[in-house]
């Protein structure tokens, strides 16, 4: 959008229409590209244009002070971390953002040095190494587990963020986490009244059942597969538990790396 005045204002012998138009466009709307701003001192509030490039790789925790309602369009020219703060630098999803060259963001000043990122556009598909994600397997099979046994997950495929330990995932931040699992049981007693895999989280439990009425004899290759989007608070935990009723304590939770596994990631 550009402003064009419909009046010509003359002061003395000088016609000022062009000067008024330029001042309104460039000062009020700031429809020019401002000088580059270094990420080490990222005061976008003092930018000389609506649109600026932020250069460098220094992590950003603040963006300077300017009147509430002021907008800035920022293009990043390198990889740096935008550090989320619930008051001073509010980012989408409440999580840090790792920029890449060409990413663009729109920031709105909330006043008093506080900013909110109201839009973030990736230049292309990128990975996010700061996003928690894990995949773990059961190594050696677990023989004759009691009902209520925590399923061992002792072989790590990956643990991005180092949030999985001792068979348990611990949420690093509040959010919604997608969990999936596969569990294979051998020797399931036909006398079972129920067979259950329970995803135990701090907020609530999620139960998955096998239809034991389909067992006409003790059975191998009884498979469980489940997935859930779970709400978790920071420091909440999640792990898998094997439960059953009736029959003998004779089952085997089959490991060998490929039969029983547990995975999860921060979805939003």
C-alpha positions in Angstrom: 0.0 0.0 0.0 1.3 3.5 -0.8 -0.1 6.9 0.2 -0.7 9.5 -2.5 -2.1 12.9 -1.4 -4.8 14.5 -3.5 -3.9 18.0 -2.5 -0.9 20.2 -3.4 0.3 22.2 -0.5 2.4 25.2 -1.3 4.6 27.0 1.3 6.1 30.1 0.0 7.4 29.3 -3.5 8.0 25.5 -2.8 5.5 22.8 -3.7 5.6 20.1 -0.9 3.3 17.4 -2.2 6.1 15.0 -3.1 7.8 15.6 0.2 4.6 14.9 2.1 4.0 11.7 0.2 7.5 10.5 0.7 7.4 11.3 4.4 4.1 9.6 4.9 5.2 6.4 3.1 8.7 6.1 4.4 8.2 7.4 7.9 4.7 6.4 8.9 4.3 3.2 6.9 8.1 2.7 6.7 7.8 1.0 3.3 11.5 0.8 2.8 14.1 -1.8 3.7 16.0 -0.7 6.8 19.7 -1.2 7.4 20.8 -4.8 8.4 20.7 -5.5 12.1 23.3 -7.8 13.8 21.9 -10.6 15.9 24.3 -9.7 18.6 22.4 -6.4 19.2 18.9 -7.1 17.6 17.1 -3.9 18.3 14.4 -4.2 15.6 12.4 -1.5 17.4 14.9 1.0 16.2 15.0 -0.3 12.6 15.0 2.3 9.9 12.4 0.4 7.8 9.5 -2.0 8.2 11.5 -4.8 6.7 15.0 -5.7 7.9 17.6 -8.4 7.5 19.0 -9.8 10.8 22.5 -11.1 10.2 24.8 -13.3 12.3 24.3 -16.4 14.4 24.1 -15.1 18.0 21.0 -16.4 19.8 18.2 -13.8 20.2 16.4 -13.3 23.5 15.1 -9.7 23.1 14.2 -7.3 20.2 14.4 -3.8 21.7 11.8 -1.4 22.8 9.2 0.5 20.7 5.6 1.5 21.0 3.0 -1.2 21.3 1.4 -2.2 17.9 4.6 -1.6 15.9 5.2 -4.3 13.3 8.5 -5.5 11.9 9.1 -8.0 9.1 12.4 -9.7 9.7 14.4 -12.0 7.3 17.2 -14.1 8.9 20.4 -14.6 6.9 21.9 -17.3 9.1 21.3 -20.0 11.6 20.5 -18.8 15.1 18.2 -19.6 17.9 15.1 -17.4 18.7 14.6 -18.1 22.4 11.0 -18.3 23.5 9.9 -16.3 26.6 6.3 -16.2 27.7 6.5 -12.4 28.3 9.3 -10.8 26.3 9.6 -13.0 23.2 6.5 -15.0 22.5 7.1 -17.6 19.7 4.6 -19.9 18.0 4.1 -23.1 19.9 5.9 -21.7 22.9 9.2 -23.2 21.8 12.5 -22.0 20.5 13.0 -21.6 16.8 16.2 -22.4 14.9 16.4 -20.2 11.9 17.9 -20.9 8.5 19.0 -18.5 5.8 15.9 -17.0 4.2 13.4 -17.6 7.0 11.0 -14.7 7.5 9.0 -13.6 10.6 6.6 -10.9 11.5 6.9 -9.5 15.0 4.4 -7.2 16.8 5.5 -5.1 19.7 3.5 -5.4 22.9 5.3 -2.5 24.4 7.8 -2.3 27.3 10.3 -4.4 25.3 7.9 -7.3 24.8 7.3 -8.8 21.4 5.1 -11.5 19.8 5.9 -13.4 16.7 2.6 -13.4 14.8 3.8 -15.3 11.7 6.9 -17.4 10.8 7.6 -18.6 7.3 10.2 -21.2 6.6 12.2 -20.8 3.4 12.0 -24.6 2.9 11.5 -27.8 4.8 14.0 -28.1 7.6 14.8 -30.3 10.5 14.4 -29.0 14.0 17.1 -30.5 16.3 15.6 -28.8 19.3 12.3 -30.7 19.0 12.1 -33.7 21.4 11.7 -37.0 19.7 12.7 -40.6 20.6 12.5 -44.2 19.4 13.5 -47.1 21.8 13.3 -50.9 21.6 13.2 -53.8 24.0 16.5 -55.7 23.6 16.3 -59.1 25.4 12.8 -60.6 25.8 11.1 -60.3 29.2 10.0 -63.7 30.5 7.1 -64.3 32.9 6.4 -60.7 33.8 3.9 -60.0 36.6 0.9 -57.9 35.8 1.8 -54.2 36.3 5.4 -54.7 35.1 7.0 -51.7 33.4 8.2 -52.7 29.9 11.9 -52.4 29.6 13.0 -50.1 26.7 16.8 -50.4 26.9 18.0 -50.1 23.3 17.9 -46.5 22.0 17.6 -45.8 18.3 17.5 -42.1 18.8 16.7 -39.7 21.6 16.7 -36.1 20.3 16.9 -33.9 23.4 18.1 -36.7 25.7 14.6 -36.9 27.4 14.4 -40.7 27.6 16.0 -42.7 30.4 15.3 -45.7 32.6 12.3 -46.8 30.4 10.7 -43.4 30.8 10.2 -40.3 28.7 10.2 -37.0 30.6 8.6 -34.0 28.8 11.0 -31.1 28.6 8.2 -28.5 28.0 4.4 -28.4 28.3 2.7 -29.5 25.1 0.9 -32.2 23.2 3.0 -35.3 22.6 2.4 -38.0 20.0 3.2 -41.5 21.3 3.2 -44.8 19.4 4.1 -48.4 20.4 4.2 -52.0 19.3 4.4 -54.9 21.8 4.5 -58.6 20.9 3.5 -61.2 23.4 4.2 -65.0 23.3 2.7 -67.6 25.5 -0.5 -65.7 26.3 -2.6 -67.9 28.6 -6.0 -68.8 27.2 -7.4 -68.4 30.7 -6.7 -64.6 30.6 -9.7 -62.4 31.4 -7.9 -59.5 29.8 -4.6 -58.4 28.3 -3.7 -54.8 28.3 -0.9 -52.4 27.4 -1.1 -49.2 29.5 0.6 -46.0 28.5 1.1 -44.4 31.9 1.4 -40.6 31.9 1.4 -38.1 34.8 -1.9 -36.6 33.7 -3.8 -39.8 32.9 -3.5 -43.4 31.7 -4.3 -44.7 28.2 -5.3 -48.4 28.0 -5.2 -50.7 24.9 -6.7 -54.2 25.1 -6.3 -57.4 23.2 -9.6 -59.4 22.7 -8.8 -62.5 24.8 -12.1 -64.1 23.8 -10.5 -64.9 20.5 -7.9 -67.1 22.2 -8.9 -70.8 21.9 -5.5 -71.9 23.2 -2.3 -70.5 24.7 -1.1 -68.2 21.9 2.1 -66.7 20.5 2.4 -63.6 18.3 -0.2 -61.6 20.2 0.4 -58.1 19.0 -0.5 -54.7 20.4 -0.2 -51.5 18.4 -1.3 -48.2 19.8 -1.0 -44.4 19.3 -2.3 -41.4 21.3 -1.9 -37.6 21.3 -1.3 -36.9 25.0 -1.3 -33.6 26.9 1.8 -33.3 29.2 3.2 -30.6 31.4 6.9 -29.9 31.7 8.5 -32.7 33.8 5.6 -35.1 33.3 6.6 -38.7 32.5 5.4 -41.5 30.2 6.1 -45.2 30.1 4.5 -48.5 29.0 3.1 -51.1 31.4 2.0 -54.7 30.8 -1.2 -55.8 32.6 -3.4 -58.9 32.6 -6.0 -60.8 34.6 -6.5 -64.5 35.1 -4.3 -67.4 34.1 -0.7 -68.2 34.9 2.3 -66.0 35.0 3.8 -67.4 31.8 3.9 -64.8 29.1 6.9 -63.5 27.3 7.3 -59.9 26.1 9.3 -60.5 22.9 12.3 -58.3 22.4 15.1 -58.9 19.8 15.0 -55.2 18.9 12.3 -55.3 16.2 9.2 -56.7 18.0 8.6 -54.3 20.9 9.2 -50.6 20.6 8.1 -47.2 21.9 8.3 -43.8 20.2 7.2 -40.2 20.7 7.7 -36.6 19.8 6.4 -33.1 20.7 3.6 -32.4 18.2 2.4 -29.0 19.2 
